Amino acid sequence: MTSYKPTLTDNRNRWIETIPAGHAGPRVSLLMHLVALVTVVAFAIFHMFWGHSLIATALSVMAIMLAATVVLGRIAPEMQIHLVLDALFIMAALPVSLWALIQPDMYATHLIPALLFAAFFVLPIKVSSVLLALYTGAAIYLCWHHYGAAQGFRIAFGLSCCYGFTFGLALMMLRQQQQLTRLAFIDPLTGAYNRNALFDELERAVDTAKRHQTAASLVMLDVDHFKPINDQHGHAVGDDVLVWLAGQLMTHSRKNDRLFRLGGDEFLLLLPDLNNDEANQVIELIKSRFDLGSAPHQVVVSMSAGLAEYVAGDSVDDWLEHADKALYEAKSAGRDCCRSWQPGSPAAQPIISRF
């Protein structure tokens, strides 16, 4: 059985998962940005007062970007434009700080550790580790050339340590963040999503269906007579059956499908971009690929399923209720079958195929 690695976000959001601070709380993020904003504004005023108009202008632009980041992060966090502005801020600050290193009375070496720290926590770690290694090397070269060998050696040692420590801290935080995310959203037994991830994914599917005028379907699945399996073979065998079943469903479904464990022996399969008929075909394909002979402990496993296509205007709760009604009809029809809910129909429509 091939491994299945759930992805909690769509392609647009995967970039965030490689940023150590990508899931920082809004209050922490706001505090960090306000501290940076106050600092940059203070430096801009200072340089403007002393007649350094070019550096003051550059700092003013950065202050505007930070202010826009704070505002957009508060009023439109789902657009994620504030993350782009953060990245642009860092990309602008790095060359400006290098230029300031060779200017008289700038003392920009004091700002480099803060920039290294900020860049590691704003940019994806694969980008920041390479970019900041080049930046640190360039800063060391300029300091060595501008301040002499003795001072340059001290700065080189300090910046190298700063880069190494910050990189290690960012990497550690990123791994901890990914572990916490997995604990929060992934069912530890089966590897499927849990209820914590359910409504976010369904809301995203509904939003996509509305925006692009596409279809989406849900399949609610329930293991037939699961309690007797636990009673006759023990809960350990029952757990093995659930793990096997989830593995079968995830292995043989499409890459962008999402499997959730609702609790106990009940699962839900989200099928984006598929209408009722197309979703039925996918169910048929998944069922045909099931290796029933590989069920653990030679347990005979069958399932009942309820299929519901998203209907424009319905809420996520309505959508789930439709799938649940279809599942109830499948159980009432003798189990080991799939029923499809149809708008305006008092009962779910039968699908001839059986699980």
Secondary structure, 3 states (H helix, E strand, C coil): CCCCCCCCCCHHHHHHHHCCCCCCCHHHHHHHHHHHHHHHHHHHHHHHHCCCHHHHHHHHHHHHHHHHHHHHHHHCHHHCHHHHHHHHHHHHHHHHHHHHHCCCCCCHHHCHHHHHHHHHCCCCHHHHHHHHHHHHHHHHHHHHHHHCHHHHHHHHHHHHHHHHHHHHHHHHHHHHHHHHHHHHHECCCCCCECHHHHHHHHHHHHHHHHHHCCCEEEEEEEECCHHHHHHHHCHHHHHHHHHHHHHHHHHHCCCCCEEEEEECCEEEEEEECCCHHHHHHHHHHHHHHCCHHHCHHHCCCCEEEEEEECCCCCCHHHHHHHHHHHHHHHHHCCCCCEEEECCCCCCCEEECCCC
